[in-house]
């Protein structure tokens, strides 16, 4: 039995608290012993706004929390990318080496579950149609798109429809949406148009920041669209 931690990032703990429970249910169904690291920040908001010292400070606390575990599973692709790629270089010398060693234990939920030796024991079945949003961090920085699609492909009865402009950003980008709202909304509108072409009324993604952005935009424009994270759709599909 693996002793792992589940990291529920600060924004998800606030906006979507049920997602940690969904992820934990899947991990425990796979036979893992799970501890929760919740409400902490990976440092990404400060880092993207140029506040590197602040990002280093909160990131240090997260790395300390994750140090005792064999793996730290993260339900946000963007937070996983921040910890693995951008947090360790904020430290110097031996501390940077130590930070990198711990950061490598942080893994996105999709990659961890898709490679789990007990995955075959899960009976997954769900009738329906969903569209798939491939977030920038999932595809470009983690290379985890294949893991997400492999997991969705294991759900018997589920039809996954791919979008025409799948590689295009949804327009969120953290601080970008606040700094460039007109551009962000234009990108969001294009993404919603692309979703509409699939005919699906449910959108699935491995990055809830994208889902929150797209779903809130859909609500504002009067578009009927549900956003399901990967842990949520897997729990819905559990036999």
N, C-alpha and C positions, 0 to 999 in steps of 0.2 A: 504494500500500500504506500503510495507516494504521499509525502507530507508537503503540501504546497500551500501557497497563499493566493487569495483572490483579491486583487486590487480594484476597488470600486472608486474611480476618480472623483474628485470634488464636484465637478459639474454634473456628473451622472448621479451621484448620491443626492444632489439637490433636485435635479429635474426629473430623473427617472429612477427612483430608489428601488423599484421592483426588479430592475435588471440584475442587480447583484444576487437577489434571491433566485432568479431564473438560472443565472450562470452557476451558482453554487449547486443547485439541484442537478444540473447536468454533470458537473464534476464529481459529485458524490455518487451519482448513478454509475459513473465509470469506475468507482471504487476508491477515489482519492480521499484523503483526510484533509479537509479544507479549513484554513483560518482566514479571517477577513481583515484586510487592511482597507479601511473605509474613510472617506472624507478628506484624504490628503491630496495635495497638489503635486503634480510632476514638475511644475515650474514653467510649463509652456506659455501661459499668458504673459508672465513677466519677461520671459526670454524673447518672445516675438515682439514685445514692445520696447526692447532694448535695455531692460533692467536685468543685467546678467548676474549681479551680486545677489539680488533677491531670488532669482531663479536657482542659483547655486544653494542658497540657504534652505529653501523648501525642498529642493531636490535631495539635499543631504539627509534630511529627515526621512524622506521616502526610502532612500537606499538603506538607511539604518533599519527601518521597519522590515525591509525585504531580505536582509542579510541572513537570518536564520533558516531560510527555506530553500529547498531544492529548486523550486521554480516559483515564479510569481506570475500568475495568469492575469492578463489585463483585458477588460472588455471594451477598450477604446484603442483603435489603431493609431490615432494621433498621439495619445499619451505613451503608447508603447514605443513609437518612433522617437519621441522626445527623450525618453529614458535611455534607450539603446544608443542613439546616434548623437544627441546634442548635449546631454547632461555630463558625461564623463570628461569631455574637453574643457569644461568649466573649472576643473580641478588641476592641480599641478603636481609633477613628480610622482612619488609613490602613492599619493592620494588619488591621482588620476588613474593609476594602474588598479588600485583597489576599487575605485568607483566603476571602472570598466568591467571588472570581474563580477561585481554584483549586478551591474546593469544587464549583463548577458543572460542572467537568470530570468529577466522579464520577457515574457512571450505573449503575443496576442492570442486571444481566446480561440480563434479559428485554427491557427497553426497547431496549438497545443492539442485541441480536441481531435483534429483530423489525423494527427500522428499517434493518438493514444492507442496502446495495445488492446484495450478493452472496448474500443469503439464498436466492434462487431456485435457486442452483447446488447446494444441499444436497439430496441424496435421502434423505428420512426415511421409514422404514417400520418399524412395530412392531405386531404383532398382540397384542391384549390389552385389558384393562379396568382403568382407574385412577379413583380418586376425586381430586377437586381440593380442596385446602385453600387458601383465599384469606386470607393473613395480614393482620393489621391494618395493618402498615406498607406492604405491597404495595398494598392497596386505598385506605386513607385518606390516607396521607402521600405516596405516590409516584404514585398513580393509574395503576399499571402492571398491573392485573388483566387489562385487555384485551390487553396485549402477551403476557402469559403464556398466556392462552387461545388467542390467535392462533397462537403457536408450537406449542402442543399440537395445535391443529387442522390443522397442516401435516403431522402424522405419519400417514401412510396406514396404515389398519388399526387405529388406536387409538380406543377408545371412552372418552370422558371423562365421568364421571358427577358431576354437581353435587350438593352437599349441601343439605338442606332449610334449615338455619340457617347458611348460608355466611358471613354477616357476623358471626357470633358469635366472640369471642376464644377461643383454645384454653386460655388460663389461664396461659401462661408469663410473659410480661411481664418477663423478666429478674429483677430483684430482687424483683418482686412474688411470684413463686412461692416464694421463701424467706421473705418477710415475712408472707405470707398463705397458708400451705400448704393449709389446709382449703378455702378458697375456690378456690384454684388447682386442687386435685384435683377438686372438684365441677365446675368448668368443663371440665376435661380429660375427665371421665367423660361429660359431655353431648356433647362433641365426638366421642368414640369411639362413642357410641350413634348419632350422626348418620352417621358413616362406615359403621357396620354396616348402616344402612338402604340404602346404595348397593349392598351386596353385593360391593364391590371388596376385594381383598386387598393392593392397593398404593395408597399415598397420595402424591400429588405436590404440592409447594409450592415457591414461589420463596424461601422463608425457612427455612433449615435449623434455626434456633433453635426454630421451631414443630415441625418434623419430629422433632427430637431429643426434645423434650418429649412429643409425642404417641406416638412409637414406644417410648420408655422406659416410658411409662404403660401402653401396650398389653402390653408384655412382662411388666410387674409384675402385670397382671390376667389374664394367660394368653390374650391375644387375638393371633391371627396377623395381623400387619400389617407390611408393608415400607414404608419411607419413602424415596422417590426425590426428589432435588433436580432442578431443571430442567436443569442441565448433565448430570446422570447420565442422565436419560431421553432427552435429545437424542443423547448418545453411543450409547446402546443402539439408537437408531433410525437411526444413520448407515448408509448402504448401504456 
